[in-house]
Amino acid sequence: MDAEALRFPGREFDPTTGVARFHYALGDLVLTETVDFGPPSVLHPALDRVLDLLYVAASTSYYKIAAPKRVELGTPLAEGALPWVNALFHEGLGEFAYRNDLPYVLDLAIEPVLPHAASLSSVHVPAGPPLTAVGGGKDSIVSMEALQYGGLDPVLFAVNPNAIIKSVMAVSPQPVRAVKRSLDPRMRELNAAGAYNGHIPVTAINSLIAVATSLMHGLGPVVMSNESSASVPNLSWLGRDINHQWSKGLPAEAHLRDALLAHAGLQDAYFSLLRGLSELHIAALFAKFTTYDAVVTSCNQAFKQRDASDRWCGHCPKCRFVFLALAPFTGRERLVGIFGTDIFTDLSQLEGYRELMGLTAHKPFECVGEIEESLVALRLLAEHPDWRDAPIVRALVAEVTASAGGLAGDAEVEAAFRGDAPTLAPPRYLEALRALG
């Protein structure tokens, strides 16, 4: 469909039911998103301004339908929040632009209304129990355990939790909060009719839903579980970095924190606990906790199911990478038990592993670790008695050894577990993480 601009006709929030509705216009078409938070326990003074930011973040789902060349913000935002808005569209929609060959999206015209004139009465640092997002995979499980072990008494959180996420949450004794996000039901019809489709910065949306939830229940900061490699782009296009995980990366985290402070007066209200760690470091920590083996899932194909019966498809980039990352720390029997299959015996997976090792193409558009991390994992597997003779491992070791870079050296292995990547997590939370070992 054609539209000159994405516009923001308005939004509503019912403080009794906790239901928010966000309206978006593409020409004459007005679409409405609904977020059902459930009845609030409290109404924090910063809540309305957090909903302003959520209104903007959720708009990316509707922008992509027609990909107009202009966005006309209908909500006055603090000037300090505008860099986040620009990055949300220009970088958060980078993969969408690349896959649909829409280069103008990288410099999309965003027209703000006059900055919010009302001054903030105070700055608030959330001090209650942390609200930690649970996605069902190893990363959020490590955060859950670290916060519990550190005595921080987290409340677990998810948007539209499916059977897999619920099963992971059920292992923990911690309380749970869930929110229902509903896209306009006409989206399916529009996509079937040829509307643009593609990846959006969904983590930015869910993060702001979490911040709003925290404010509605007197909770503390929102704790995410995004690792250091989320900041690494997949490829360069037209001189720009394109990162599938942009909204999970450190720049996006910093932008959103700045927007929350500038527009809502919230300081240290949002951060990733695992930002300083590599995927391999997180995998090593996860391996300490066997109680989640029967429920942990990182496969996006499995998340499309209605139940949790098949937790890993065993054939996607995510399955390949997580199997690779966990293998050095779990041993064969345990890992095959988790996945239900031994991926390293299936030579049809070799081409996918070549991508992960940087031998062909670019890093897959998936939430997978850096090429350097894959190479370190391969080095560890080459020395592991359970894995060194596996067909995939033997084939990869031969190819990587013959390549210009060769197998990872001792320095690269040591760097993968140093845990010193830049992080915005407060010291008290980092102490809890370090206590896991």
Secondary structure as UniProt FT lines:
FT   STRAND          6..14
FT   TURN            15..18
FT   STRAND          19..26
FT   TURN            27..28
FT   STRAND          29..36
FT   TURN            45..46
FT   HELIX           47..58
FT   HELIX           60..66
FT   STRAND          70..72
FT   HELIX           79..81
FT   HELIX           82..90
FT   TURN            91..93
FT   HELIX           94..99
FT   TURN            100..101
FT   HELIX           103..107
FT   STRAND          109..111
FT   STRAND          131..133
FT   HELIX           138..149
FT   TURN            150..151
FT   STRAND          155..159
FT   HELIX           163..171
FT   STRAND          176..182
FT   TURN            185..186
FT   HELIX           187..192
FT   TURN            193..194
FT   HELIX           202..216
FT   TURN            217..218
FT   STRAND          222..224
FT   HELIX           228..231
FT   STRAND          235..237
FT   TURN            238..239
FT   STRAND          240..242
FT   TURN            244..245
FT   HELIX           246..248
FT   HELIX           250..264
FT   STRAND          270..272
FT   TURN            273..276
FT   HELIX           279..286
FT   TURN            287..288
FT   HELIX           290..292
FT   TURN            293..295
FT   HELIX           300..303
FT   HELIX           317..330
FT   HELIX           332..339
FT   HELIX           343..345
FT   HELIX           347..349
FT   HELIX           350..356
FT   TURN            357..358
FT   HELIX           371..382
FT   TURN            385..389
FT   HELIX           391..402
FT   HELIX           410..416
FT   HELIX           427..434
FT   TURN            435..436
//
